[in-house]
């Protein structure tokens, strides 16, 4: 049975993650994606450098980089697209999650 990837990444997101990992200055196991309780809608995405793979992390190889999914986040992000967007006033990772039922007004948090 083929399950959907927990997260899909655009070319822009992959390139930016590679640049971040290259500029870190020390070896990394990859990038860990998770969610935490935050904001007025309940959940917020988290990204962090991973020094090691935790036993329950879901791992994905995307164009030569290791993406680690925190096991507590998997059910909230299945099918999500991660993009990296730059415009005149801001830049950053953007998550398009088909499971979201709503976002707070500032865009910092979401709920499913």
N, C-alpha and C positions, 0 to 999 in steps of 0.2 A: 504494500500500500504506500503510495507516494503522498507524503504530507507536504503542505506548502512550507517554503522557507520561513523561518520566524521573521526575517527581515530581508528586504532587498535594498541594495544600495545603487544609487546612480553613479555614473562615471565621475561626476564632480565630487561626490562624497568620498569615493574610493581614493581619488587623487589627493584630497585634503587630508584624509586619515593617513595616507602614506607620508605626506609631507610632515604631519605632526609627529609620527613615529620616527622619521629620519632626523628631525630636529630635537628630539628628546634628549639626546646625549648619553643614553644608556640603553642596553638591550631591553626589549619588552616582549612579553608573550603575545601581546596584541592589544586590542581595544575592547573594553567591557561595556556593554549596553545594559542598562537596567531602568527601573522606575522606582520612585520613592514617593511617599506621601508629602505633598507640598501644594501650596496655593489654594485658591478658593474653589477649584473644581475637584481637587483630590489627589491627582497623580501628576508627576513630572518626569520627563526622560532624564537619565543620567548617562554620561560618558566619562570614562576614566581610563588611564593607562593601566594595563594589567601586567604586573610583574611575574605572575604565575597563573596557571589554570587551576581554578578551584574544582574539586571533585564532581560537583553537580552542574558546572557550567555546560551549556550547550555550545559547541564550537562549530564555526563555519569558516571555510577558506573562501575568501573573495578576492580574486585577482592577486593572490600571493600574500594577502594579509589575513591574520587570524582575528575573527570577530567572536568574542565570547558573549553569550547571552546569560545574564543572571537568571537562575531558575525561577526566581520569584516574579520575573518580568515576562516570561514566555507567554503565558496565557493572555497578557494584555497587549502584546505587540505582534502576534501572528499576522502575517500579511502586510506589515507596515513597510513603506518605502522611506528610506533615509536619503535626503538630498543635502547638498551644500549650496547655499545661495549667497551671492554677493550683489549688493546694490549700493546706491550712493550713500546711504546713511547707516547701513548695518550689514553684517555678514554673519552667517552661522548655519548650523545644521537645522534642517526642517524635517519633521516627521509627518508623513501622510498615513494616518492609521485608519483603516476601514472599520475598526472596532469602536472608535470614539463615538460617544453619544452627545458630547458637548465639550466646549472649551470655555475657560474663563475669558473675560473681556480683554485682559492684557496678553493672553496667549501663552501664559507661563505654565498652565496646568490643564489637564483634561480629565474626563471620566468616561468609563465604559459601562 
